[in-house]
Amino acid sequence: MGLTDFGPANTPAEGFATLNMISLRRKKIDLIIGVRGLAKALVEGASAGGTKARYVETPEEAGELLAKELRPGDAALLKASRGVKLEKALEKLRVLRSAMTEKK
């Protein structure tokens, strides 16, 4: 796969919106969760392009949001810098899903 020039963008959010409209819809991403920092621009751009996107401050909040929003067959994109330790979001999701299964 090659790189594509989508033209100039005035802000990171505009750039992500352009990429979102062209690329993310093709890939059928149902939910984007950005965690802390520059991930906010991704969320803003994705939302502007019509994709369901949320911004949170912690990976634990991302895990809670995943547990609440994900449905079977959904594809989610989580974005954060390495320092955020995004694996904590998946740990939280596992704990919450396990608790929900036990209640049934």
Steps between C-alpha positions, in 0.01 A plus 500: 500500500636842407465839660241746375523878518167635622601861458571764760312515828486806720480298822572141602126449545436600137769263384354214702151581373620463142675174577197378689258559216721321251664227702316419823160451339656260254638300790171503695623633832198531725656690790814704551620576851779750549676507835674815620710754314510522123246220466241774546572626146435151363167485682397844377591415142332161508183651648499769232525225239200312638668226705394437858797625702557581867783662693591396854781590739597155631538150359264375770229735368567360153445148633173603662385662178591190300303279739197726464513568125644193324264250343586164343664555162603861572847626418651762730813711464675616816760774466742630761869563546707213639530670837125469557531121539196424289514134600323612820191569287487137390559380856205714615285368214578139598412565865172672413398240243581223746285669766214541252522130405491394866181704558315305229 
